């Protein structure tokens, strides 16, 4: 096993991007669910 810090950094950046994408995807769903619940 060799120390590949650039790769590690890239992995962390990728994880951050995944979290941002997940949040961006989940928030509208939560808002829609709340809106539907309120409408009912």
N, C-alpha and C positions, 0 to 999 in steps of 0.2 A: 504493500500500500504506500503510495507516494502522496505527499502533501500537494494537493491541487487546489490552491486557494482561489484562483479565478473561477474554477468550476463551482466551488462551494458558494462563492459570492453570487454566481449566476443562479444557482439553485434557490438561494434565499430570495433573490429578486423574483424568480418565477413563482415562488410560494406567495410573495406579496401580491403579485399580479393576480394569482388565483383567488386570494382573499378578496381583493378589490372587485374582481369579476363576480364572485359569489355574493358579496354584499349588494352590488349593483343589481344582481338578478333577484335576490331574495326580498329586498325592501319593497319593490312594486307588488310582489305577490302578497306580502303581509298587508300592505295598504289595501289591496283589492279584497283580501279576506275580511279585513275590518269593515270596509265599505259594505260588503255583502251582508255581514252580520248586522250592521246598523240598519240596513234597508229592510231586513227581515224583522 
